[in-house]
Each structure stands twice: as structure tokens, then as C-alpha cells.
């Protein structure tokens, strides 16, 4: 069974350009330490059943899913009527 993990921050190739891609997702472990994965690693861990990611935005919780794209698959949240997408609204991950 997949471990359910909250994504709390992202890194984009250009933080202020809404058309740039997410490169990393991250969050905090229960002990307060930080974790960070490349988007490709997060996608692989969802597909393998290792992790099940979620996030919150606009007061709502949304599951993170993989979108199949002809160039490169990417992560987004399920439709919860929060715009922009919950992931894109998250703060920048610390270095």
C-alpha cells in the first residue's frame, strides 16, 4: 500500500512564469526534516505504488495525479475548482 505524503512546496524552472514546469516537489517529514524529489522521481514513485501524494490549496485537499502528455508527463492535482492548480500555488522549496 502506498504511503500518503503531503507536497508542501515546489521548484519551477522559472518561478514567475506560469508556463514553466515544476522541476521538484517537496515537504516536511514528521520529524521536521525536509524532503525533495525531482518531478520524474515523484512520477515513478506514484506509478510504482510507493507514494500517493496530496496537497492543499484554497482550504481544500486535492490528490496529486500524473497527466500523460505527448512530450513529457507531469503532475497536477485533481479538479477541486481551485485556480491556479494547487501545486502551482505552493511556495518555493528551500534550497
N, CA, C and O atoms as a CHARMM CRD file, in Angstrom:
* protein
*
  380
    1    1 UNK  N      0.84400  -1.18400   0.00000 PROA 1      0.00000
    2    1 UNK  CA     0.00000   0.00000   0.00000 PROA 1      0.00000
    3    1 UNK  C      0.88800   1.24500   0.00000 PROA 1      0.00000
    4    1 UNK  O      1.89400   1.31100   0.70600 PROA 1      0.00000
    5    2 UNK  N      0.49500   2.21600  -0.79900 PROA 2      0.00000
    6    2 UNK  CA     1.27400   3.44500  -0.95000 PROA 2      0.00000
    7    2 UNK  C      1.25900   4.27400   0.32900 PROA 2      0.00000
    8    2 UNK  O      0.26700   4.29700   1.05800 PROA 2      0.00000
    9    3 UNK  N      2.36800   4.94900   0.58800 PROA 3      0.00000
   10    3 UNK  CA     2.47800   5.88000   1.70800 PROA 3      0.00000
   11    3 UNK  C      1.91500   7.22100   1.24600 PROA 3      0.00000
   12    3 UNK  O      2.33400   7.75400   0.21900 PROA 3      0.00000
   13    4 UNK  N      0.97800   7.75600   1.99300 PROA 4      0.00000
   14    4 UNK  CA     0.33800   9.02900   1.62500 PROA 4      0.00000
   15    4 UNK  C      1.18300  10.18000   2.16600 PROA 4      0.00000
   16    4 UNK  O      1.45200  10.25800   3.36500 PROA 4      0.00000
   17    5 UNK  N      1.60000  11.07900   1.25900 PROA 5      0.00000
   18    5 UNK  CA     2.54600  12.14100   1.60000 PROA 5      0.00000
   19    5 UNK  C      2.02400  13.47600   1.06700 PROA 5      0.00000
   20    5 UNK  O      1.55400  13.57200  -0.06600 PROA 5      0.00000
   21    6 UNK  N      2.12100  14.50900   1.92100 PROA 6      0.00000
   22    6 UNK  CA     1.69700  15.85300   1.50700 PROA 6      0.00000
   23    6 UNK  C      2.84000  16.58600   0.81200 PROA 6      0.00000
   24    6 UNK  O      3.95000  16.66200   1.33900 PROA 6      0.00000
   25    7 UNK  N      2.56500  17.11800  -0.35800 PROA 7      0.00000
   26    7 UNK  CA     3.50300  18.01400  -1.03800 PROA 7      0.00000
   27    7 UNK  C      3.20700  19.41400  -0.53400 PROA 7      0.00000
   28    7 UNK  O      2.07400  19.88700  -0.61500 PROA 7      0.00000
   29    8 UNK  N      4.26100  20.09300   0.00000 PROA 8      0.00000
   30    8 UNK  CA     4.08200  21.40500   0.60100 PROA 8      0.00000
   31    8 UNK  C      4.81200  22.52100  -0.12800 PROA 8      0.00000
   32    8 UNK  O      4.59700  23.69800   0.16000 PROA 8      0.00000
   33    9 UNK  N      5.67700  22.15800  -1.07500 PROA 9      0.00000
   34    9 UNK  CA     6.42000  23.17600  -1.81800 PROA 9      0.00000
   35    9 UNK  C      6.80200  22.61900  -3.18100 PROA 9      0.00000
   36    9 UNK  O      6.78600  21.40800  -3.40000 PROA 9      0.00000
   37   10 UNK  N      7.14400  23.52300  -4.09000 PROA 10     0.00000
   38   10 UNK  CA     7.58800  23.12300  -5.43200 PROA 10     0.00000
   39   10 UNK  C      8.78600  23.96800  -5.84100 PROA 10     0.00000
   40   10 UNK  O      9.05700  25.01600  -5.25500 PROA 10     0.00000
   41   11 UNK  N      9.48700  23.50000  -6.84200 PROA 11     0.00000
   42   11 UNK  CA    10.51100  24.28900  -7.51400 PROA 11     0.00000
   43   11 UNK  C     10.15000  24.28300  -8.99100 PROA 11     0.00000
   44   11 UNK  O      9.89500  23.22800  -9.57400 PROA 11     0.00000
   45   12 UNK  N     10.13000  25.47200  -9.59400 PROA 12     0.00000
   46   12 UNK  CA     9.86200  25.59100 -11.02500 PROA 12     0.00000
   47   12 UNK  C     11.11800  26.10800 -11.69900 PROA 12     0.00000
   48   12 UNK  O     11.96800  26.73400 -11.06600 PROA 12     0.00000
   49   13 UNK  N     11.22300  25.84000 -12.98300 PROA 13     0.00000
   50   13 UNK  CA    12.38600  26.32700 -13.71700 PROA 13     0.00000
   51   13 UNK  C     12.38800  27.85100 -13.78900 PROA 13     0.00000
   52   13 UNK  O     13.45600  28.45900 -13.86600 PROA 13     0.00000
   53   14 UNK  N     11.22200  28.47500 -13.76600 PROA 14     0.00000
   54   14 UNK  CA    11.10500  29.93700 -13.69400 PROA 14     0.00000
   55   14 UNK  C      9.88700  30.21600 -12.82000 PROA 14     0.00000
   56   14 UNK  O      8.75400  30.13400 -13.29400 PROA 14     0.00000
   57   15 UNK  N     10.10400  30.53500 -11.58200 PROA 15     0.00000
   58   15 UNK  CA     9.05000  30.65900 -10.56600 PROA 15     0.00000
   59   15 UNK  C      7.92600  31.59800 -10.98200 PROA 15     0.00000
   60   15 UNK  O      6.77600  31.35800 -10.61200 PROA 15     0.00000
   61   16 UNK  N      8.21000  32.65500 -11.73500 PROA 16     0.00000
   62   16 UNK  CA     7.20000  33.65500 -12.03600 PROA 16     0.00000
   63   16 UNK  C      6.54900  33.48900 -13.41200 PROA 16     0.00000
   64   16 UNK  O      5.70200  34.29800 -13.79300 PROA 16     0.00000
   65   17 UNK  N      6.92900  32.46400 -14.15200 PROA 17     0.00000
   66   17 UNK  CA     6.33400  32.20200 -15.45600 PROA 17     0.00000
   67   17 UNK  C      5.33200  31.06400 -15.30600 PROA 17     0.00000
   68   17 UNK  O      5.73800  29.93900 -15.01400 PROA 17     0.00000
   69   18 UNK  N      4.02700  31.31400 -15.49500 PROA 18     0.00000
   70   18 UNK  CA     3.02300  30.27300 -15.27900 PROA 18     0.00000
   71   18 UNK  C      3.12100  29.11400 -16.26700 PROA 18     0.00000
   72   18 UNK  O      2.49200  28.07500 -16.06400 PROA 18     0.00000
   73   19 UNK  N      3.90400  29.28000 -17.33500 PROA 19     0.00000
   74   19 UNK  CA     4.02200  28.21900 -18.33100 PROA 19     0.00000
   75   19 UNK  C      5.24600  27.33900 -18.11100 PROA 19     0.00000
   76   19 UNK  O      5.44800  26.37100 -18.84400 PROA 19     0.00000
   77   20 UNK  N      6.06000  27.65800 -17.11700 PROA 20     0.00000
   78   20 UNK  CA     7.23400  26.84000 -16.82300 PROA 20     0.00000
   79   20 UNK  C      6.81100  25.61300 -16.03700 PROA 20     0.00000
   80   20 UNK  O      5.76600  25.59600 -15.38700 PROA 20     0.00000
   81   21 UNK  N      7.63500  24.60400 -16.11000 PROA 21     0.00000
   82   21 UNK  CA     7.31400  23.32300 -15.48600 PROA 21     0.00000
   83   21 UNK  C      7.82300  23.22500 -14.05900 PROA 21     0.00000
   84   21 UNK  O      8.79600  23.87500 -13.67600 PROA 21     0.00000
   85   22 UNK  N      7.14500  22.39900 -13.29000 PROA 22     0.00000
   86   22 UNK  CA     7.61900  22.03800 -11.96300 PROA 22     0.00000
   87   22 UNK  C      8.80000  21.10200 -12.14800 PROA 22     0.00000
   88   22 UNK  O      8.71100  20.13200 -12.90000 PROA 22     0.00000
   89   23 UNK  N      9.90300  21.38200 -11.47100 PROA 23     0.00000
   90   23 UNK  CA    11.07200  20.50500 -11.55800 PROA 23     0.00000
   91   23 UNK  C     11.20600  19.60900 -10.33500 PROA 23     0.00000
   92   23 UNK  O     11.71000  18.49000 -10.43400 PROA 23     0.00000
   93   24 UNK  N     10.75300  20.10300  -9.16900 PROA 24     0.00000
   94   24 UNK  CA    10.84600  19.34700  -7.91700 PROA 24     0.00000
   95   24 UNK  C      9.59100  19.57800  -7.07600 PROA 24     0.00000
   96   24 UNK  O      8.93000  20.61100  -7.18500 PROA 24     0.00000
   97   25 UNK  N      9.28300  18.59200  -6.23800 PROA 25     0.00000
   98   25 UNK  CA     8.24100  18.73600  -5.22600 PROA 25     0.00000
   99   25 UNK  C      8.86700  18.39400  -3.88300 PROA 25     0.00000
  100   25 UNK  O      9.83600  17.63700  -3.82500 PROA 25     0.00000
  101   26 UNK  N      8.32400  18.94600  -2.80400 PROA 26     0.00000
  102   26 UNK  CA     8.92100  18.67300  -1.50400 PROA 26     0.00000
  103   26 UNK  C      7.94500  18.87200  -0.37200 PROA 26     0.00000
  104   26 UNK  O      6.78500  19.23000  -0.57500 PROA 26     0.00000
  105   27 UNK  N      8.44500  18.63200   0.83100 PROA 27     0.00000
  106   27 UNK  CA     7.63000  18.78500   2.02000 PROA 27     0.00000
  107   27 UNK  C      8.45500  18.53700   3.26400 PROA 27     0.00000
  108   27 UNK  O      9.68500  18.57700   3.23600 PROA 27     0.00000
  109   28 UNK  N      7.75100  18.27900   4.36200 PROA 28     0.00000
  110   28 UNK  CA     8.42000  18.01200   5.63000 PROA 28     0.00000
  111   28 UNK  C      8.04100  16.62500   6.12500 PROA 28     0.00000
  112   28 UNK  O      6.89300  16.19600   6.00000 PROA 28     0.00000
  113   29 UNK  N      9.01900  15.93400   6.68900 PROA 29     0.00000
  114   29 UNK  CA     8.77900  14.66000   7.34500 PROA 29     0.00000
  115   29 UNK  C      8.19400  14.92000   8.73100 PROA 29     0.00000
  116   29 UNK  O      8.20300  16.05300   9.21200 PROA 29     0.00000
  117   30 UNK  N      7.69100  13.87400   9.36200 PROA 30     0.00000
  118   30 UNK  CA     7.09100  14.02700  10.69400 PROA 30     0.00000
  119   30 UNK  C      8.09800  14.51600  11.73100 PROA 30     0.00000
  120   30 UNK  O      7.70500  15.09400  12.74400 PROA 30     0.00000
  121   31 UNK  N      9.40100  14.29000  11.49200 PROA 31     0.00000
  122   31 UNK  CA    10.42100  14.75200  12.43400 PROA 31     0.00000
  123   31 UNK  C     10.89500  16.17900  12.13800 PROA 31     0.00000
  124   31 UNK  O     11.80600  16.67800  12.79900 PROA 31     0.00000
  125   32 UNK  N     10.27500  16.83800  11.14100 PROA 32     0.00000
  126   32 UNK  CA    10.61700  18.21400  10.81300 PROA 32     0.00000
  127   32 UNK  C     11.67900  18.36800   9.73800 PROA 32     0.00000
  128   32 UNK  O     11.88800  19.47400   9.23900 PROA 32     0.00000
  129   33 UNK  N     12.36200  17.27200   9.36700 PROA 33     0.00000
  130   33 UNK  CA    13.34100  17.35400   8.29200 PROA 33     0.00000
  131   33 UNK  C     12.61200  17.51900   6.96400 PROA 33     0.00000
  132   33 UNK  O     11.45400  17.12600   6.82200 PROA 33     0.00000
  133   34 UNK  N     13.29800  18.09800   6.01100 PROA 34     0.00000
  134   34 UNK  CA    12.69700  18.33700   4.70000 PROA 34     0.00000
  135   34 UNK  C     13.05600  17.22800   3.71700 PROA 34     0.00000
  136   34 UNK  O     14.11000  16.60100   3.82500 PROA 34     0.00000
  137   35 UNK  N     12.16400  16.99700   2.76000 PROA 35     0.00000
  138   35 UNK  CA    12.43300  16.07600   1.66400 PROA 35     0.00000
  139   35 UNK  C     12.13700  16.81500   0.35900 PROA 35     0.00000
  140   35 UNK  O     11.35000  17.76100   0.32600 PROA 35     0.00000
  141   36 UNK  N     12.78000  16.36500  -0.70200 PROA 36     0.00000
  142   36 UNK  CA    12.60400  16.98100  -2.01700 PROA 36     0.00000
  143   36 UNK  C     12.87900  15.92300  -3.07300 PROA 36     0.00000
  144   36 UNK  O     13.88600  15.21800  -3.00100 PROA 36     0.00000
  145   37 UNK  N     11.98800  15.80900  -4.05400 PROA 37     0.00000
  146   37 UNK  CA    12.14000  14.86300  -5.15400 PROA 37     0.00000
  147   37 UNK  C     12.04300  15.59000  -6.48400 PROA 37     0.00000
  148   37 UNK  O     11.28400  16.55000  -6.62300 PROA 37     0.00000
  149   38 UNK  N     12.81200  15.13100  -7.46000 PROA 38     0.00000
  150   38 UNK  CA    12.62000  15.61800  -8.82200 PROA 38     0.00000
  151   38 UNK  C     11.23900  15.16000  -9.27900 PROA 38     0.00000
  152   38 UNK  O     10.75900  14.11400  -8.84400 PROA 38     0.00000
  153   39 UNK  N     10.60300  15.92800 -10.14500 PROA 39     0.00000
  154   39 UNK  CA     9.26300  15.55800 -10.60400 PROA 39     0.00000
  155   39 UNK  C      9.25900  14.15200 -11.20300 PROA 39     0.00000
  156   39 UNK  O      8.32900  13.38600 -10.95400 PROA 39     0.00000
  157   40 UNK  N     10.27700  13.79900 -11.98600 PROA 40     0.00000
  158   40 UNK  CA    10.34800  12.45500 -12.57700 PROA 40     0.00000
  159   40 UNK  C     10.38300  11.36900 -11.50500 PROA 40     0.00000
  160   40 UNK  O      9.76600  10.31600 -11.66800 PROA 40     0.00000
  161   41 UNK  N     11.10400  11.62100 -10.40600 PROA 41     0.00000
  162   41 UNK  CA    11.16300  10.65800  -9.30600 PROA 41     0.00000
  163   41 UNK  C      9.79500  10.50900  -8.65400 PROA 41     0.00000
  164   41 UNK  O      9.38300   9.39600  -8.32800 PROA 41     0.00000
  165   42 UNK  N      9.09000  11.61400  -8.46300 PROA 42     0.00000
  166   42 UNK  CA     7.75600  11.57200  -7.86400 PROA 42     0.00000
  167   42 UNK  C      6.79300  10.79100  -8.76200 PROA 42     0.00000
  168   42 UNK  O      5.98600  10.00400  -8.26700 PROA 42     0.00000
  169   43 UNK  N      6.87500  11.00200 -10.06300 PROA 43     0.00000
  170   43 UNK  CA     6.02700  10.27400 -11.00900 PROA 43     0.00000
  171   43 UNK  C      6.32200   8.78000 -10.93600 PROA 43     0.00000
  172   43 UNK  O      5.39800   7.96700 -10.90000 PROA 43     0.00000
  173   44 UNK  N      7.59700   8.41600 -10.91300 PROA 44     0.00000
  174   44 UNK  CA     7.95800   6.98700 -10.80800 PROA 44     0.00000
  175   44 UNK  C      7.44100   6.37200  -9.51200 PROA 44     0.00000
  176   44 UNK  O      6.97600   5.23300  -9.50400 PROA 44     0.00000
  177   45 UNK  N      7.52300   7.12600  -8.41600 PROA 45     0.00000
  178   45 UNK  CA     7.09000   6.57200  -7.13300 PROA 45     0.00000
  179   45 UNK  C      5.56000   6.42800  -7.06800 PROA 45     0.00000
  180   45 UNK  O      5.06100   5.54500  -6.37100 PROA 45     0.00000
  181   46 UNK  N      4.82100   7.26800  -7.77200 PROA 46     0.00000
  182   46 UNK  CA     3.36600   7.09300  -7.86800 PROA 46     0.00000
  183   46 UNK  C      3.06500   5.84400  -8.69000 PROA 46     0.00000
  184   46 UNK  O      2.26000   5.00500  -8.28700 PROA 46     0.00000
  185   47 UNK  N      3.71100   5.73100  -9.83000 PROA 47     0.00000
  186   47 UNK  CA     3.46500   4.58000 -10.71200 PROA 47     0.00000
  187   47 UNK  C      3.83800   3.25300 -10.05500 PROA 47     0.00000
  188   47 UNK  O      3.18100   2.23800 -10.28900 PROA 47     0.00000
  189   48 UNK  N      4.87800   3.25600  -9.24300 PROA 48     0.00000
  190   48 UNK  CA     5.31700   2.02000  -8.58900 PROA 48     0.00000
  191   48 UNK  C      4.44400   1.66400  -7.38500 PROA 48     0.00000
  192   48 UNK  O      4.51900   0.55100  -6.86400 PROA 48     0.00000
  193   49 UNK  N      3.61800   2.61300  -6.94800 PROA 49     0.00000
  194   49 UNK  CA     2.77000   2.37600  -5.78500 PROA 49     0.00000
  195   49 UNK  C      3.46100   2.66600  -4.46600 PROA 49     0.00000
  196   49 UNK  O      2.91900   2.36100  -3.40300 PROA 49     0.00000
  197   50 UNK  N      4.66000   3.25600  -4.52000 PROA 50     0.00000
  198   50 UNK  CA     5.39700   3.57200  -3.29800 PROA 50     0.00000
  199   50 UNK  C      4.76200   4.74700  -2.55200 PROA 50     0.00000
  200   50 UNK  O      4.59100   4.68700  -1.33500 PROA 50     0.00000
  201   51 UNK  N      4.41000   5.82300  -3.28100 PROA 51     0.00000
  202   51 UNK  CA     3.83000   7.01000  -2.66500 PROA 51     0.00000
  203   51 UNK  C      2.52500   7.40500  -3.34000 PROA 51     0.00000
  204   51 UNK  O      2.30600   7.13500  -4.52100 PROA 51     0.00000
  205   52 UNK  N      1.67100   8.04700  -2.56600 PROA 52     0.00000
  206   52 UNK  CA     0.41600   8.64000  -3.01300 PROA 52     0.00000
  207   52 UNK  C      0.45900  10.07400  -2.49500 PROA 52     0.00000
  208   52 UNK  O      0.31000  10.29700  -1.29400 PROA 52     0.00000
  209   53 UNK  N      0.65700  11.04300  -3.37500 PROA 53     0.00000
  210   53 UNK  CA     0.83500  12.42600  -2.96300 PROA 53     0.00000
  211   53 UNK  C     -0.49000  13.18700  -2.93200 PROA 53     0.00000
  212   53 UNK  O     -1.42700  12.87700  -3.66800 PROA 53     0.00000
  213   54 UNK  N     -0.53800  14.18900  -2.06100 PROA 54     0.00000
  214   54 UNK  CA    -1.67700  15.09700  -1.97500 PROA 54     0.00000
  215   54 UNK  C     -1.15700  16.46700  -1.56800 PROA 54     0.00000
  216   54 UNK  O     -0.01700  16.61200  -1.12500 PROA 54     0.00000
  217   55 UNK  N     -2.01600  17.46900  -1.72700 PROA 55     0.00000
  218   55 UNK  CA    -1.66500  18.81700  -1.31200 PROA 55     0.00000
  219   55 UNK  C     -2.93500  19.56400  -0.95600 PROA 55     0.00000
  220   55 UNK  O     -4.03900  19.05300  -1.14900 PROA 55     0.00000
  221   56 UNK  N     -2.78200  20.75400  -0.44500 PROA 56     0.00000
  222   56 UNK  CA    -3.96300  21.54800  -0.10000 PROA 56     0.00000
  223   56 UNK  C     -3.82700  22.94800  -0.69300 PROA 56     0.00000
  224   56 UNK  O     -2.72500  23.46300  -0.88000 PROA 56     0.00000
  225   57 UNK  N     -4.96000  23.53300  -0.97500 PROA 57     0.00000
  226   57 UNK  CA    -4.98700  24.88900  -1.50800 PROA 57     0.00000
  227   57 UNK  C     -6.40200  25.41000  -1.46300 PROA 57     0.00000
  228   57 UNK  O     -7.34700  24.65800  -1.70000 PROA 57     0.00000
  229   58 UNK  N     -6.56300  26.67000  -1.16500 PROA 58     0.00000
  230   58 UNK  CA    -7.90000  27.24900  -1.08200 PROA 58     0.00000
  231   58 UNK  C     -8.76100  26.56800  -0.03300 PROA 58     0.00000
  232   58 UNK  O     -9.98600  26.54300  -0.15000 PROA 58     0.00000
  233   59 UNK  N     -8.11600  26.00900   1.00200 PROA 59     0.00000
  234   59 UNK  CA    -8.84700  25.34500   2.06800 PROA 59     0.00000
  235   59 UNK  C     -9.30500  23.93600   1.72800 PROA 59     0.00000
  236   59 UNK  O    -10.04600  23.32100   2.49500 PROA 59     0.00000
  237   60 UNK  N     -8.86800  23.41900   0.58100 PROA 60     0.00000
  238   60 UNK  CA    -9.28700  22.08800   0.14500 PROA 60     0.00000
  239   60 UNK  C     -8.08000  21.17800  -0.02600 PROA 60     0.00000
  240   60 UNK  O     -6.97800  21.63000  -0.33800 PROA 60     0.00000
  241   61 UNK  N     -8.31100  19.88500   0.18300 PROA 61     0.00000
  242   61 UNK  CA    -7.27700  18.87900  -0.05700 PROA 61     0.00000
  243   61 UNK  C     -7.52400  18.27900  -1.43200 PROA 61     0.00000
  244   61 UNK  O     -8.66200  17.97900  -1.79300 PROA 61     0.00000
  245   62 UNK  N     -6.44300  18.10400  -2.20200 PROA 62     0.00000
  246   62 UNK  CA    -6.56200  17.52200  -3.54200 PROA 62     0.00000
  247   62 UNK  C     -5.47100  16.48200  -3.74600 PROA 62     0.00000
  248   62 UNK  O     -4.32800  16.67000  -3.33000 PROA 62     0.00000
  249   63 UNK  N     -5.83800  15.39300  -4.38600 PROA 63     0.00000
  250   63 UNK  CA    -4.85900  14.36400  -4.72100 PROA 63     0.00000
  251   63 UNK  C     -4.00600  14.82700  -5.89000 PROA 63     0.00000
  252   63 UNK  O     -4.47400  15.55700  -6.76400 PROA 63     0.00000
  253   64 UNK  N     -2.75700  14.39800  -5.89800 PROA 64     0.00000
  254   64 UNK  CA    -1.83800  14.70700  -6.99100 PROA 64     0.00000
  255   64 UNK  C     -1.87500  13.53100  -7.95800 PROA 64     0.00000
  256   64 UNK  O     -1.75800  12.37500  -7.55100 PROA 64     0.00000
  257   65 UNK  N     -2.03700  13.83700  -9.23700 PROA 65     0.00000
  258   65 UNK  CA    -2.13000  12.80100 -10.26000 PROA 65     0.00000
  259   65 UNK  C     -1.10100  13.05600 -11.36200 PROA 65     0.00000
  260   65 UNK  O     -0.52100  14.13700 -11.45700 PROA 65     0.00000
  261   66 UNK  N     -0.89600  12.05000 -12.17600 PROA 66     0.00000
  262   66 UNK  CA     0.00700  12.15200 -13.32900 PROA 66     0.00000
  263   66 UNK  C     -0.82600  12.44700 -14.56700 PROA 66     0.00000
  264   66 UNK  O     -1.83200  11.78600 -14.82200 PROA 66     0.00000
  265   67 UNK  N     -0.40100  13.43800 -15.32700 PROA 67     0.00000
  266   67 UNK  CA    -1.04300  13.74800 -16.59500 PROA 67     0.00000
  267   67 UNK  C     -0.14900  13.22800 -17.70600 PROA 67     0.00000
  268   67 UNK  O      1.03100  13.57100 -17.77600 PROA 67     0.00000
  269   68 UNK  N     -0.71300  12.39900 -18.57500 PROA 68     0.00000
  270   68 UNK  CA     0.03600  11.88400 -19.72000 PROA 68     0.00000
  271   68 UNK  C      0.09400  12.97400 -20.78800 PROA 68     0.00000
  272   68 UNK  O     -0.93300  13.51900 -21.19400 PROA 68     0.00000
  273   69 UNK  N      1.30000  13.27700 -21.22900 PROA 69     0.00000
  274   69 UNK  CA     1.49300  14.31000 -22.23900 PROA 69     0.00000
  275   69 UNK  C      2.41100  13.74400 -23.31000 PROA 69     0.00000
  276   69 UNK  O      3.30600  12.95900 -22.99900 PROA 69     0.00000
  277   70 UNK  N      2.20700  14.12700 -24.55600 PROA 70     0.00000
  278   70 UNK  CA     2.99300  13.54800 -25.65000 PROA 70     0.00000
  279   70 UNK  C      4.47500  13.91500 -25.56800 PROA 70     0.00000
  280   70 UNK  O      5.31200  13.20300 -26.12200 PROA 70     0.00000
  281   71 UNK  N      4.81400  15.00900 -24.88900 PROA 71     0.00000
  282   71 UNK  CA     6.22000  15.37800 -24.74700 PROA 71     0.00000
  283   71 UNK  C      6.78400  14.82300 -23.44600 PROA 71     0.00000
  284   71 UNK  O      7.79300  14.11800 -23.45500 PROA 71     0.00000
  285   72 UNK  N      6.13600  15.13900 -22.32700 PROA 72     0.00000
  286   72 UNK  CA     6.61800  14.69600 -21.02000 PROA 72     0.00000
  287   72 UNK  C      5.45400  14.68600 -20.04500 PROA 72     0.00000
  288   72 UNK  O      4.71100  15.66400 -19.95600 PROA 72     0.00000
  289   73 UNK  N      5.28600  13.58500 -19.30700 PROA 73     0.00000
  290   73 UNK  CA     4.24200  13.50900 -18.29500 PROA 73     0.00000
  291   73 UNK  C      4.55100  14.51500 -17.18100 PROA 73     0.00000
  292   73 UNK  O      5.70800  14.86600 -16.95200 PROA 73     0.00000
  293   74 UNK  N      3.50500  14.97000 -16.49800 PROA 74     0.00000
  294   74 UNK  CA     3.69900  15.93700 -15.42000 PROA 74     0.00000
  295   74 UNK  C      2.66500  15.71100 -14.31900 PROA 74     0.00000
  296   74 UNK  O      1.70700  14.95600 -14.48900 PROA 74     0.00000
  297   75 UNK  N      2.88300  16.38400 -13.18300 PROA 75     0.00000
  298   75 UNK  CA     1.99900  16.26900 -12.03200 PROA 75     0.00000
  299   75 UNK  C      1.03100  17.44000 -11.97800 PROA 75     0.00000
  300   75 UNK  O      1.37700  18.56000 -12.35300 PROA 75     0.00000
  301   76 UNK  N     -0.17200  17.17900 -11.51300 PROA 76     0.00000
  302   76 UNK  CA    -1.16200  18.21200 -11.22900 PROA 76     0.00000
  303   76 UNK  C     -2.11400  17.64700 -10.19400 PROA 76     0.00000
  304   76 UNK  O     -2.01000  16.47500  -9.83000 PROA 76     0.00000
  305   77 UNK  N     -3.03100  18.45700  -9.71800 PROA 77     0.00000
  306   77 UNK  CA    -3.99800  17.96700  -8.74300 PROA 77     0.00000
  307   77 UNK  C     -5.31600  17.62700  -9.42700 PROA 77     0.00000
  308   77 UNK  O     -5.61200  18.09600 -10.52600 PROA 77     0.00000
  309   78 UNK  N     -6.09900  16.79600  -8.74100 PROA 78     0.00000
  310   78 UNK  CA    -7.43800  16.50700  -9.22500 PROA 78     0.00000
  311   78 UNK  C     -8.23300  17.80500  -9.20500 PROA 78     0.00000
  312   78 UNK  O     -7.89000  18.72600  -8.46400 PROA 78     0.00000
  313   79 UNK  N     -9.26600  17.88900  -9.98900 PROA 79     0.00000
  314   79 UNK  CA   -10.05700  19.11200 -10.09800 PROA 79     0.00000
  315   79 UNK  C    -10.81700  19.36400  -8.79900 PROA 79     0.00000
  316   79 UNK  O    -11.68300  18.58100  -8.40800 PROA 79     0.00000
  317   80 UNK  N    -10.47900  20.46600  -8.14000 PROA 80     0.00000
  318   80 UNK  CA   -11.18700  20.85100  -6.92100 PROA 80     0.00000
  319   80 UNK  C    -11.67500  22.29400  -7.01800 PROA 80     0.00000
  320   80 UNK  O    -12.01200  22.91500  -6.01000 PROA 80     0.00000
  321   81 UNK  N    -11.71000  22.82300  -8.24700 PROA 81     0.00000
  322   81 UNK  CA   -12.18500  24.18700  -8.52900 PROA 81     0.00000
  323   81 UNK  C    -11.33700  25.26700  -7.88400 PROA 81     0.00000
  324   81 UNK  O    -11.82000  26.37900  -7.67000 PROA 81     0.00000
  325   82 UNK  N    -10.07300  24.96400  -7.56500 PROA 82     0.00000
  326   82 UNK  CA    -9.13800  25.95900  -7.06100 PROA 82     0.00000
  327   82 UNK  C     -8.22600  26.34100  -8.22200 PROA 82     0.00000
  328   82 UNK  O     -7.60900  25.47200  -8.83700 PROA 82     0.00000
  329   83 UNK  N     -8.13800  27.64100  -8.52500 PROA 83     0.00000
  330   83 UNK  CA    -7.28700  28.11700  -9.61100 PROA 83     0.00000
  331   83 UNK  C     -6.28200  29.11700  -9.05800 PROA 83     0.00000
  332   83 UNK  O     -6.66200  29.93200  -8.21700 PROA 83     0.00000
  333   84 UNK  N     -5.02900  29.10300  -9.47700 PROA 84     0.00000
  334   84 UNK  CA    -4.46200  28.07900 -10.34300 PROA 84     0.00000
  335   84 UNK  C     -4.33200  26.76100  -9.60200 PROA 84     0.00000
  336   84 UNK  O     -4.59400  26.67800  -8.40200 PROA 84     0.00000
  337   85 UNK  N     -3.92700  25.73900 -10.32600 PROA 85     0.00000
  338   85 UNK  CA    -3.75000  24.40500  -9.76100 PROA 85     0.00000
  339   85 UNK  C     -3.03800  24.48600  -8.41300 PROA 85     0.00000
  340   85 UNK  O     -2.09000  25.25300  -8.24800 PROA 85     0.00000
  341   86 UNK  N     -3.50200  23.69400  -7.45700 PROA 86     0.00000
  342   86 UNK  CA    -2.94000  23.71200  -6.10200 PROA 86     0.00000
  343   86 UNK  C     -1.41800  23.61600  -6.08900 PROA 86     0.00000
  344   86 UNK  O     -0.76200  24.33900  -5.34000 PROA 86     0.00000
  345   87 UNK  N     -0.85400  22.74400  -6.89800 PROA 87     0.00000
  346   87 UNK  CA     0.60600  22.59300  -6.92100 PROA 87     0.00000
  347   87 UNK  C      1.28500  23.89400  -7.32600 PROA 87     0.00000
  348   87 UNK  O      2.27900  24.29300  -6.71800 PROA 87     0.00000
  349   88 UNK  N      0.76100  24.54800  -8.33500 PROA 88     0.00000
  350   88 UNK  CA     1.38400  25.77800  -8.82800 PROA 88     0.00000
  351   88 UNK  C      1.26100  26.92400  -7.83400 PROA 88     0.00000
  352   88 UNK  O      1.99400  27.90800  -7.93300 PROA 88     0.00000
  353   89 UNK  N      0.34900  26.81100  -6.88200 PROA 89     0.00000
  354   89 UNK  CA     0.16900  27.85000  -5.86100 PROA 89     0.00000
  355   89 UNK  C      1.07900  27.66800  -4.65200 PROA 89     0.00000
  356   89 UNK  O      1.16300  28.55200  -3.79900 PROA 89     0.00000
  357   90 UNK  N      1.76100  26.52400  -4.57300 PROA 90     0.00000
  358   90 UNK  CA     2.60400  26.25400  -3.40000 PROA 90     0.00000
  359   90 UNK  C      3.84600  27.13800  -3.39400 PROA 90     0.00000
  360   90 UNK  O      4.29700  27.59200  -4.44500 PROA 90     0.00000
  361   91 UNK  N      4.39500  27.37700  -2.21000 PROA 91     0.00000
  362   91 UNK  CA     5.62100  28.18400  -2.13200 PROA 91     0.00000
  363   91 UNK  C      6.83000  27.44100  -2.70300 PROA 91     0.00000
  364   91 UNK  O      6.82100  26.22400  -2.88600 PROA 91     0.00000
  365   92 UNK  N      7.84900  28.21800  -2.96800 PROA 92     0.00000
  366   92 UNK  CA     9.12600  27.68800  -3.46100 PROA 92     0.00000
  367   92 UNK  C      9.78100  26.82500  -2.37200 PROA 92     0.00000
  368   92 UNK  O      9.83000  27.22200  -1.20700 PROA 92     0.00000
  369   93 UNK  N     10.27800  25.65900  -2.75200 PROA 93     0.00000
  370   93 UNK  CA    11.00600  24.81300  -1.80800 PROA 93     0.00000
  371   93 UNK  C     12.31300  25.48800  -1.41800 PROA 93     0.00000
  372   93 UNK  O     12.97000  26.09400  -2.26400 PROA 93     0.00000
  373   94 UNK  N     12.70200  25.39000  -0.14100 PROA 94     0.00000
  374   94 UNK  CA    14.00100  25.91700   0.26100 PROA 94     0.00000
  375   94 UNK  C     15.12300  25.15800  -0.43800 PROA 94     0.00000
  376   94 UNK  O     14.94900  24.00500  -0.83000 PROA 94     0.00000
  377   95 UNK  N     16.24000  25.79200  -0.58600 PROA 95     0.00000
  378   95 UNK  CA    17.37800  25.13300  -1.24800 PROA 95     0.00000
  379   95 UNK  C     17.87300  23.97500  -0.49300 PROA 95     0.00000
  380   95 UNK  O     18.82400  23.31900  -0.92000 PROA 95     0.00000
